[in-house]
Amino acid sequence: MVRCGARQHTLHLNLLTIYMNNLYEQDFNLWRESIIEQIKEHRFNDIDWEHLLLELEDMGKAEKRSFMSNLTILIAHLLKLTVQSDAPEMMKQSWYSSVTEHRFRVKKDLEENPSFKNYITEIISKAYADGRKLAIKESKNAKLKVRKPSQEEYPLDCPFLLEQLLDEDFYGDSD
């Protein structure tokens, strides 16, 4: 009799695993809601741990990608304000707005994820390299008879301190 109960329990777990795998593939939102319900009800044996771990890992990667992207754009537009300080005010206003927006996002991420303070020191050189490439590429596409700076005008090493990147009053130019 114990054996039969154990067999039924194993069958139940196997069917549940198949169901959760299918649910994950066919209706992610319903799968997510099911996982939340299972956790709230302390039904830990029913949880699709494999997919849950994948999602948690992906969630962390997505957060870091977003953080990196915002830092890269912040740096790119600070560079443009620095290197192209002679650009028309209309263009510079767009860069100022972008710096403000992306700095806000970076600071918000740091506030919501304090561990990113360690991460930012790891990625700042990569974000600078990417931001430099972006600024150079955008500058090459400049229109309206705007001076197109040479690649050499963009420093190879980040000219900004972390404190400057996060300083709400710093815009890289002398204005």
PATI-873458 format. One line per 8 residues: their letters; for each residue x, y, z of N, C-alpha, C. Coordinates in Angstrom, 2 decimals, padded with zeros to 5 digits. Layout:
a> X:Y:Z:X:Y:Z:X:Y:Z | ...
This chain:
mvrcgarq> 000.82:-001.20:000.00:000.00:000.00:000.00:000.87:001.26:000.00 | 001.92:001.26:000.73:002.83:002.40:000.74:003.41:002.57:-000.66 | 003.70:001.43:-001.26:004.27:001.46:-002.59:003.33:002.11:-003.60 | 002.08:001.81:-003.52:001.08:002.37:-004.43:000.99:003.88:-004.23 | 000.98:004.31:-002.98:000.93:005.74:-002.68:002.15:006.46:-003.22 | 003.31:005.86:-003.09:004.55:006.46:-003.58:004.50:006.56:-005.11 | 003.96:005.50:-005.74:003.85:005.49:-007.19:002.89:006.60:-007.65 | 001.78:006.76:-006.96:000.82:007.81:-007.31:001.44:009.20:-007.13
htlhlnll> 002.21:009.36:-006.07:002.87:010.63:-005.80:003.87:010.95:-006.93 | 004.65:009.94:-007.35:005.62:010.12:-008.43:004.89:010.45:-009.73 | 003.79:009.75:-010.01:003.00:010.02:-011.20:002.46:011.45:-011.17 | 001.96:011.85:-009.99:001.44:013.21:-009.83:002.54:014.24:-010.13 | 003.74:014.03:-009.59:004.86:014.96:-009.81:005.27:014.99:-011.28 | 005.28:013.82:-011.91:005.64:013.76:-013.34:004.61:014.51:-014.19 | 003.33:014.31:-013.91:002.29:015.02:-014.65:002.35:016.52:-014.40 | 002.61:016.88:-013.16:002.73:018.29:-012.81:003.92:018.92:-013.54
tiymnnly> 005.02:018.21:-013.61:006.21:018.70:-014.32:005.91:018.90:-015.79 | 005.25:017.96:-016.41:004.88:018.06:-017.83:003.95:019.25:-018.02 | 002.95:019.37:-017.13:001.99:020.48:-017.22:002.71:021.83:-017.10 | 003.60:021.97:-016.10:004.30:023.24:-015.88:005.25:023.55:-017.04 | 005.91:022.54:-017.58:006.78:022.76:-018.74:005.97:023.26:-019.93 | 004.83:022.63:-020.18:003.97:023.06:-021.28:003.44:024.47:-021.02 | 003.04:024.72:-019.79:002.50:026.03:-019.44:003.56:027.10:-019.64 | 004.78:026.81:-019.25:005.89:027.76:-019.42:006.07:028.10:-020.89
eqdfnlwr> 005.99:027.10:-021.74:006.19:027.30:-023.18:004.99:027.96:-023.85 | 003.77:027.67:-023.37:002.57:028.12:-024.07:001.94:029.38:-023.51 | 002.07:029.61:-022.21:001.45:030.79:-021.60:002.30:031.24:-020.42 | 003.31:032.04:-020.75:004.28:032.44:-019.74:003.62:033.15:-018.57 | 002.67:034.03:-018.85:002.02:034.78:-017.77:001.27:033.86:-016.81 | 000.55:032.88:-017.34:-000.16:031.94:-016.49:000.84:031.09:-015.69 | 001.94:030.71:-016.32:003.00:029.97:-015.62:003.53:030.80:-014.45 | 003.81:032.08:-014.71:004.32:032.98:-013.67:003.33:033.11:-012.52
esiieqik> 002.06:033.28:-012.86:001.02:033.39:-011.81:000.92:032.10:-011.01 | 001.06:030.95:-011.67:001.03:029.66:-010.98:002.19:029.53:-010.00 | 003.36:029.95:-010.43:004.55:029.89:-009.57:004.34:030.76:-008.34 | 003.82:031.96:-008.54:003.56:032.87:-007.42:002.60:032.23:-006.44 | 001.53:031.66:-006.96:000.53:030.99:-006.12:001.16:029.83:-005.34 | 001.97:029.04:-006.01:002.61:027.90:-005.36:003.54:028.36:-004.23 | 004.25:029.43:-004.45:005.13:029.95:-003.41:004.31:030.48:-002.24 | 003.27:031.24:-002.53:002.41:031.78:-001.46:001.79:030.68:-000.62
ehrfndid> 001.45:029.57:-001.28:000.81:028.45:-000.59:001.83:027.45:-000.04 | 003.11:027.77:-000.16:004.20:026.90:000.34:004.18:025.52:-000.31 | 003.74:025.46:-001.57:003.74:024.20:-002.31:005.05:024.11:-003.10 | 006.13:024.01:-002.36:007.45:024.07:-002.97:007.77:022.87:-003.85 | 007.17:021.74:-003.59:007.41:020.55:-004.42:006.77:020.69:-005.80 | 005.79:021.58:-005.93:005.10:021.76:-007.20:005.79:022.79:-008.12 | 006.72:023.51:-007.61:007.34:024.61:-008.35:008.22:024.08:-009.48 | 008.12:024.72:-010.61:008.95:024.42:-011.77:010.29:025.14:-011.57
wehlllel> 011.15:024.52:-010.77:012.40:025.15:-010.36:013.33:025.44:-011.54 | 013.37:024.54:-012.49:014.28:024.71:-013.63:014.00:026.01:-014.37 | 012.73:026.22:-014.72:012.37:027.43:-015.45:012.41:028.67:-014.55 | 012.06:028.49:-013.29:012.11:029.62:-012.36:013.54:030.14:-012.22 | 014.50:029.24:-012.09:015.90:029.66:-011.99:016.36:030.34:-013.27 | 015.95:029.81:-014.41:016.29:030.45:-015.69:015.75:031.88:-015.76 | 014.51:032.04:-015.33:013.89:033.36:-015.36:014.57:034.32:-014.41 | 014.92:033.85:-013.23:015.62:034.71:-012.27:016.98:035.13:-012.80
edmgkaek> 017.69:034.20:-013.42:018.99:034.54:-014.03:018.81:035.54:-015.16 | 017.82:035.31:-016.02:017.56:036.22:-017.13:017.13:037.59:-016.63 | 016.34:037.61:-015.57:015.89:038.87:-015.00:017.10:039.70:-014.56 | 018.05:039.06:-013.91:019.26:039.75:-013.48:020.06:040.26:-014.66 | 020.15:039.45:-015.71:020.88:039.86:-016.91:020.20:041.05:-017.59 | 018.87:041.00:-017.64:018.12:042.09:-018.28:018.30:043.39:-017.50 | 018.27:043.30:-016.18:018.49:044.49:-015.35:019.87:045.08:-015.61 | 020.87:044.22:-015.69:022.23:044.70:-015.92:022.39:045.27:-017.33
rsfmsnlt> 021.74:044.65:-018.32:021.81:045.17:-019.69:021.18:046.57:-019.76 | 020.06:046.73:-019.10:019.38:048.02:-019.09:020.25:049.08:-018.39 | 020.85:048.70:-017.29:021.73:049.61:-016.55:022.91:050.02:-017.43 | 023.52:049.05:-018.08:024.66:049.29:-018.96:024.26:050.20:-020.12 | 023.10:049.96:-020.69:022.61:050.76:-021.81:022.41:052.22:-021.39 | 021.79:052.43:-020.24:021.57:053.79:-019.75:022.89:054.49:-019.45 | 023.84:053.79:-018.87:025.15:054.35:-018.58:025.88:054.71:-019.88 | 025.78:053.84:-020.87:026.43:054.07:-022.17:025.88:055.32:-022.84
iliahllk> 024.57:055.48:-022.86:023.96:056.65:-023.49:024.29:057.92:-022.71 | 024.28:057.83:-021.39:024.67:058.96:-020.56:026.08:059.43:-020.93 | 027.00:058.50:-021.02:028.39:058.82:-021.36:028.49:059.37:-022.78 | 027.81:058.75:-023.72:027.87:059.19:-025.12:027.43:060.65:-025.25 | 026.36:061.00:-024.58:025.86:062.37:-024.73:026.65:063.37:-023.90 | 027.25:062.93:-022.81:028.20:063.81:-022.11:029.42:064.08:-023.00 | 029.87:063.04:-023.68:031.00:063.20:-024.61:030.65:064.19:-025.72 | 029.47:064.04:-026.28:029.07:064.93:-027.36:028.99:066.37:-026.88
ltvqsdap> 028.48:066.58:-025.67:028.43:067.93:-025.11:029.83:068.49:-024.90 | 030.77:067.61:-024.58:032.15:068.04:-024.35:032.88:068.30:-025.67 | 032.82:067.33:-026.57:033.57:067.43:-027.82:032.91:068.39:-028.80 | 031.60:068.41:-028.81:030.87:069.26:-029.76:030.22:070.45:-029.04 | 030.97:071.09:-028.20:030.42:072.23:-027.45:030.01:073.37:-028.38 | 030.49:073.35:-029.62:030.15:074.37:-030.61:028.90:074.01:-031.42 | 028.24:072.92:-031.08:027.03:072.50:-031.80:025.90:073.49:-031.54 | 024.94:073.56:-032.44:023.79:074.45:-032.24:023.04:074.10:-030.95
emmkqswy> 022.48:075.12:-030.34:021.77:074.94:-029.06:020.65:073.90:-029.16 | 019.99:073.87:-030.30:018.89:072.91:-030.46:019.40:071.47:-030.30 | 020.55:071.19:-030.89:021.13:069.84:-030.77:021.57:069.59:-029.34 | 022.22:070.59:-028.76:022.73:070.43:-027.40:021.58:070.23:-026.41 | 020.45:070.89:-026.65:019.30:070.72:-025.75:018.83:069.27:-025.74 | 018.87:068.64:-026.89:018.49:067.23:-026.98:019.45:066.37:-026.16 | 020.75:066.68:-026.23:021.75:065.92:-025.48:021.60:066.17:-023.98 | 021.32:067.44:-023.61:021.09:067.75:-022.19:019.91:066.92:-021.66
ssvtehrf> 018.84:066.89:-022.43:017.66:066.12:-022.01:017.98:064.63:-021.87 | 018.75:064.13:-022.82:019.13:062.72:-022.77:020.01:062.43:-021.56 | 020.97:063.31:-021.29:021.83:063.13:-020.11:020.99:063.12:-018.85 | 020.07:064.06:-018.74:019.20:064.13:-017.56:018.40:062.85:-017.40 | 017.77:062.40:-018.48:016.94:061.19:-018.43:017.77:059.95:-018.08 | 018.89:059.76:-018.74:019.67:058.53:-018.52:020.41:058.56:-017.19 | 020.80:059.74:-016.74:021.40:059.85:-015.41:020.34:059.47:-014.36 | 019.12:059.95:-014.55:018.02:059.61:-013.63:017.83:058.09:-013.57
rvkkdlee> 017.84:057.45:-014.74:017.67:056.00:-014.80:018.81:055.27:-014.10 | 020.05:055.72:-014.34:021.21:055.09:-013.70:021.11:055.24:-012.19 | 020.78:056.43:-011.73:020.69:056.68:-010.29:019.54:055.88:-009.67 | 018.45:055.77:-010.40:017.29:054.98:-009.92:017.68:053.51:-009.79 | 018.40:053.00:-010.79:018.87:051.61:-010.73:019.80:051.41:-009.54 | 020.68:052.37:-009.29:021.59:052.26:-008.15:020.83:052.30:-006.82 | 019.77:053.09:-006.80:018.93:053.18:-005.59:018.17:051.89:-005.35 | 017.61:051.32:-006.41:016.81:050.11:-006.29:017.66:048.85:-006.20
npsfknyi> 018.89:048.91:-006.67:019.81:047.77:-006.66:021.16:048.22:-006.12 | 021.28:048.38:-004.81:022.54:048.88:-004.24:023.77:048.07:-004.66 | 023.60:046.80:-004.97:024.74:045.98:-005.39:025.30:046.45:-006.74 | 024.54:047.24:-007.50:025.02:047.78:-008.76:026.16:048.77:-008.55 | 026.32:049.27:-007.33:027.44:050.19:-007.05:028.77:049.47:-007.30 | 028.84:048.18:-006.99:030.04:047.40:-007.31:030.10:047.13:-008.80 | 028.96:046.86:-009.39:028.89:046.53:-010.82:029.32:047.72:-011.68 | 028.94:048.93:-011.29:029.25:050.11:-012.12:030.76:050.31:-012.24
teiiskay> 031.49:050.01:-011.18:032.95:050.15:-011.26:033.55:049.09:-012.18 | 032.89:047.95:-012.28:033.36:046.88:-013.18:033.12:047.24:-014.65 | 032.00:047.90:-014.93:031.57:048.09:-016.32:031.85:049.47:-016.88 | 032.31:050.38:-016.07:032.44:051.76:-016.54:033.36:051.88:-017.75 | 034.44:051.12:-017.79:035.34:051.22:-018.95:034.67:050.66:-020.22 | 033.90:049.60:-020.09:033.15:049.03:-021.23:032.06:050.01:-021.67 | 031.36:050.59:-020.70:030.31:051.56:-021.04:030.93:052.78:-021.73 | 032.12:053.17:-021.27:032.79:054.32:-021.92:033.18:053.96:-023.35
adgrklai> 033.76:052.80:-023.54:034.17:052.38:-024.90:032.96:052.36:-025.83 | 031.85:051.80:-025.36:030.63:051.75:-026.16:030.05:053.15:-026.38 | 030.06:053.96:-025.32:029.55:055.33:-025.43:030.38:056.17:-026.39 | 031.69:055.97:-026.36:032.60:056.67:-027.28:032.27:056.29:-028.73 | 032.11:054.99:-028.98:031.76:054.53:-030.34:030.44:055.15:-030.79 | 029.47:055.16:-029.89:028.15:055.71:-030.21:028.26:057.20:-030.52 | 028.99:057.95:-029.69:029.14:059.39:-029.91:029.83:059.67:-031.25 | 030.86:058.90:-031.55:031.59:059.08:-032.82:030.66:058.80:-034.00
kesknakl> 029.93:057.70:-033.91:029.02:057.32:-035.00:027.93:058.38:-035.19 | 027.32:058.83:-034.09:026.28:059.85:-034.19:026.85:061.16:-034.75 | 028.06:061.49:-034.37:028.68:062.74:-034.84:028.96:062.68:-036.34 | 029.32:061.50:-036.84:029.58:061.34:-038.27:028.31:061.57:-039.08 | 027.16:061.32:-038.47:025.87:061.48:-039.14:025.28:062.87:-038.96 | 026.05:063.77:-038.36:025.55:065.12:-038.08:025.16:065.83:-039.38 | 024.10:066.59:-039.29:023.59:067.35:-040.44:023.64:068.84:-040.09 | 022.96:069.63:-040.87:022.81:071.06:-040.62:024.13:071.81:-040.55
kvrkpsqe> 025.08:071.40:-041.35:026.39:072.06:-041.40:027.07:072.11:-040.04 | 026.87:071.07:-039.26:027.49:070.97:-037.94:028.88:070.38:-038.12 | 029.84:070.92:-037.39:031.20:070.40:-037.45:031.21:068.93:-037.04 | 031.88:068.13:-037.84:031.99:066.69:-037.54:033.37:066.45:-036.93 | 033.41:066.24:-035.61:034.70:066.04:-034.94:035.40:064.79:-035.44 | 036.71:064.81:-035.41:037.47:063.62:-035.77:037.43:062.63:-034.60 | 037.66:061.40:-034.92:037.65:060.33:-033.91:038.67:060.62:-032.80 | 039.77:061.25:-033.15:040.84:061.54:-032.20:040.42:062.56:-031.14
eypldcpf> 039.38:063.33:-031.42:038.90:064.32:-030.44:038.21:063.66:-029.25 | 037.84:062.41:-029.40:037.18:061.67:-028.33:038.24:060.91:-027.55 | 038.45:061.25:-026.28:039.50:060.59:-025.50:039.34:059.07:-025.48 | 040.46:058.37:-025.50:040.42:056.90:-025.42:040.01:056.42:-024.04 | 040.39:057.18:-023.01:040.03:056.83:-021.63:038.94:057.77:-021.14 | 038.10:057.26:-020.30:036.97:058.03:-019.78:037.47:059.28:-019.05 | 037.05:060.46:-019.53:037.48:061.69:-018.88:036.60:062.08:-017.68 | 035.55:061.29:-017.44:034.60:061.62:-016.39:034.82:060.75:-015.16
lleqllde> 034.73:061.36:-014.01:034.75:060.61:-012.76:033.35:060.05:-012.52 | 033.27:058.98:-011.77:031.96:058.41:-011.44:031.08:059.46:-010.77 | 031.67:060.25:-009.90:030.91:061.29:-009.20:030.32:062.29:-010.19 | 031.06:062.59:-011.27:030.56:063.51:-012.29:029.41:062.88:-013.06 | 029.55:061.62:-013.39:028.48:060.93:-014.12:027.17:060.96:-013.34 | 027.26:060.90:-012.04:026.07:060.85:-011.19:025.62:062.23:-010.70 | 026.43:063.25:-010.94:026.13:064.61:-010.48:025.08:065.26:-011.37 | 023.94:065.59:-010.79:022.82:066.14:-011.56:023.14:067.48:-012.23
dfygdsd> 024.18:068.15:-011.79:024.52:069.45:-012.36:025.68:069.38:-013.34 | 026.21:068.20:-013.58:027.36:068.05:-014.48:026.89:067.65:-015.87 | 027.31:068.47:-016.85:026.95:068.19:-018.24:028.15:068.15:-019.17 | 029.33:068.05:-018.60:030.52:067.84:-019.40:031.03:069.06:-020.15 | 030.20:070.06:-020.33:030.64:071.24:-021.04:030.85:072.39:-020.07 | 031.22:073.50:-020.58:031.50:074.65:-019.70:030.27:075.50:-019.46 | 029.14:075.17:-020.08:027.90:075.97:-019.88:027.28:075.69:-018.54
